[in-house]
Amino acid sequence: MKFLYTTVLSLIITNKLIAQTNVVQDTKGETGLALGTAGVVAINAKDESISFSYGVPVFKSTDAKAPKHYMGASAKGKGKNGLAAILKNDEFQYDGNIGLFYFTDWVINDDVTLQWHGSADFLFNQFKLFDSSASIPFSKQVYDQNKSGYKLTVGANLLATVGKLSCLGGLSFNGGNKNNTGDLKAIEVATYTTMVDPLTLQTRIIQKDKSTAYSIKEYKPSLGYFNINMDLGAQVFKQGLLMFHPRWSVQEERKPQFNPAIGLYFTKSQAPLDVVAGIQLQVSDWANTAESIKTRKERTVVNIVAGFSF
């Protein structure tokens, strides 16, 4: 089996046993669990992205049993073709988003905690397009493009202790509008010049410049999308958490996809839901609705996760 090994650093926050929330990102950065209430810095090594989030308490109550409310801001950015491509080609093509989130934490009793959340994000990116149409001058066939979009998310988490078993579950829905460059493979477009030695008649080909761009024939500037994410887990040994991650993805001009994953996570001592590291196995497009030539094994990804907070 051919695996793609990636590393994702994501935050897992817990003030006490199942008292707060859990963040587990899959290979596409999707999660069914809320981002949390404190400071978060997350690094995704696969696409070399970095994200930040910070929340503060609001609507404080003197009633100790009342739900606690938080509001915060988040941001994320990455090079579209990785840091190496930026340095090599002197290009700055990026994806980014900034947003606001609202989070409620309600400790119903010592064994059950209910949480719900919502967020709104503004998406923005810059990239290059390649249009080889004969009507366009050669020097203008590769050009910069800026595009924006949005993402809305709502969800809920349930954290509970059943006997001595710590369990948790999360369900979130998100959707919005974006372009499809995240699904496309960039191509390299180079310009060459030819020199001929008049004495020897030898020909020399010299590369003048090179750009990484997306084909205008494949590019879609505006697509609606919708994702359903679930995270279900339970403590399986003293410092281990086993989780199942059902994922459904719907996008315009593409058949729905089911992207399930399973993960084993290692937690801090005396904090069964405070994950510090883990390993996931995820299958992209289980039913192969996109009719990929890759087998299901070749579409299987191993993903390693680790987390930190401040």
N, C-alpha and C positions, 0 to 999 in steps of 0.2 A: 504494500500500500504506500502510495506517495503522499506524505503529509506536508503541510505547510505549518512550520512552527513559528508562533508569534508570541510576543510578550506584551501584556497590557497591565499598566499600573493603574488601579482604580481604588477609590476610597471605600472602606467598610467602617462605619461609625457605630459604636454602641457605648452608651454611658454606663449601663449595667445590664444584667441578663435580660435579653429581649425587650429592652426599654426604649430603644430608639429605632434605627433603621439600618438597612443593609444595601450596599450597592454592588452589583455583579454585572459587568459588561460582557456581552458576547463578542464574537469576532467582528461584528458590524457596529459595535458600540451601543447596541440596544439593551435595555433593561426593563424588567417588570417591577423593580423595586425603586422607591424614591431616592433622590440624591442625598437627602439628609438635612441637618440643621446647623452644622458647624462648617469650618473651613475645609475645603477639599482641593487638592492638586492631583490631577490624574494625567499620566503619560501613556500614550499608546505607541509602542515601539514598531508595530506593523506599518502604520502609515505616518509615523513620526509626528504625532499630534500631541498637543498639551492643552489641558482644560483646567478651569478654575471655577470654584463656587464658594459662596459664603452667605450664611443665613444668620439672622438675629431674631430674638423673641419679640413678638408684638402682642397687643391686646392682653396684657398681663392680668391675671386674676388672683385674688387672695384665697380662692377656694382651691385647696390642694388636689381635689378630685376633678377639677375642670380640665378640659382639653387645653393643651399648650399649642400656641400658634407661632409660626415663624414665617418671615419673608426674606428673600435674598436675591442675589444676582449671580449669573453664571456667564462664562465665556469659554470659547474653544477656538483653536486655530491650528492649521497644519499646512505644510507644503503639498500641493496636489500630486507632485511626482517625487516626493521625498526630498530630504535635505541635500543628498548627494547630487540630484539633478539641478537644484538651485545653484549649488557651488560650481558644478561643472559647466553649466550653460549660461551662467550669469542671468538666470531668469528667476522671477519671483511670481509664481503662480500658487494660489492658496485657496483654501476653504476656511470659513470662519462662521461663528455665530455668537450672538450676545442675547441674553434673555433675563427674565424675572421669574421667580417661582414662589409658590405659597405652599406651606406644609403644616399639617395638624397632627399632633401626637396625643392620643387619648389612652391613658393607662386605666383600663376598666377595672381591673383588680390585679392581684399579684401574679396571676397566671396569663392574663390576656391583655394585649395592647392592640389598638386599632389606629391606623394612620391613613390619611388621605392627602392628596397633593395635586397641584396643577401648575403648569408652566407655559410660557409663551416665549418663543425664540425667533429672532430675526436672523436669517441666513444670508451670507454674502460670500462671493468668491470672484477671483480673477484668474483668467486662463487665456490660452491662445487657440484660435481656430485656423484651420487650413481649408481654403476654398480654391480648388484647382480649375475652376470654370475658365474657359477660354476668353470670356469677356472681361476678366479681371486682369489688370497688369501684373506681370510676374512678381514685381517688387512688393505688391500689396496682397498677395495670396495668403500670407500668414499675418494675422493681426490680433491685437489684444481685445478681450471681451470681458465685461463686468456684468454680473447677474445677481439678483437677490431673490429671496424666497422667505418662507416662514414655516414654523412648526408649532403646533399646539398639543399639549399633553395633559391627560388626567389619569389618575390611578389611585389605588388603595393597597395597603398592606395589612396583613393580619399576623401577629406574632403571639405564640401561645406555648404554654408548658402543659403537657399531658402526662401526668405522673412524673417521671423523671426525664421524659423526652422533650427536648426543645424543638419546636417546629416553627416554620414561617412560610408565608405565601404572599406573592405580589402579583397584581394584575394592572397593566397600564395600556392605554390607547393613545396613539399619537398619529397625527396626520398634518398635511399642509400642501405646500407647493414648492417644487425645486426643479433644477435642470438635471439632465442625465449624465453629466460628465463623471460622476462617481461610479457609473456602471461601464464606462467606456475605457478602452485601452488607448493610451496616447501613442502617437507615432512621431518619429523624428523626421523633420523636413530640413534638408541641407541645400545650400547653394554652392555650386562649383564653377570655377572658371578654367579654361583650357589655354595653355601656353605651348607654342611650338618653337623649337630651336631652329632658326633658319639655316644653320650650318649642317646639323645632323638630321634635321627633320624629326627629331624625337619629340613626343608629346608628353606634356606634364599636366596632370589634373590637380588643381588646388582647391581645397575647401575654403570658402570665404566665411560662411557662418552656418549655424545649425540651431534649430528651435524644436521644442517639444510641443506638439499641438494635437487638437482633436479634429477629426474630419467633420466638415460641415454637413456631409451627407448622413452622418450618424447622429449628429447633435440635435437634441430636443430641448428648447429653451424653457418650457413650462409644462410640468407634469404634476398632476395630483397624485398623492400617495397616502397610504393608511397602513399602520402596523399594530398588531396585537401581540403583546409580550406577557408571558407568565413566568414566574420563578417559584418553584415549590421545593421545599427542603426540610430535612430533619437531621438532628444530631445522631450519628451512627456509632461514634466512639468518643472518648473523652475530649479529644481536640480535633474531631472531624465532622464535617457537615456534607451530606450528600444532597445534591440538588438536580432537579429536572427543569429544563428551560424550553418549553414549547414557544415557537415563534411563527407568526403568520405575517406575510408581507404582500400588500396589494399596491400596484402602481399602474397608472394609465399606460396603455399600449403594451402591457405585459401581463401574462397570466399570473394568478395568485401563486405564491410560493410558501411552502412549509419548511422552516429551517430549524429543526429540533436540536437540542444540545443536552448533555449531561455533564455534571461537574462534581469533583471531590475537592472540598476546601478544608484548609487547616486553620484552626482558630487559636486565639490566645487562651492561656490557662485561666480557668474560672470565668471565662466569657465565651460561651458556646457559639454565639452569633457574631463575634467580632473576628471576622475573617482577615487573615494576614497573607495568605497565599493559597493557590489552588490550581487545578488543571481541568480543562474542559475538552470535550469532544463534540464537535458540531458538524452537522451535515447541511450543506447548502442546497436548497431546492430538492428536497427528498424525492419528490415524484418526477423530477426533471421536466417540469412544465415548459422550461425554456428550450428544451430539446438540445441540450449540450452534448457534444461528442464525448465528454468526460464521463467516466463511470461514477457510480455513487461513492466508491472508495476514493476516487481521485477528487471528489468534491467534499471529502471529509477533512476537517481542519482540527489540529490540536492546538489549543490556546492556553497559555500559562498566565495566571493572574496573581497580582500581589497588591497590597494597599497600604496607604498611609494617610494621616490627617493632621490638622493643626488646630 
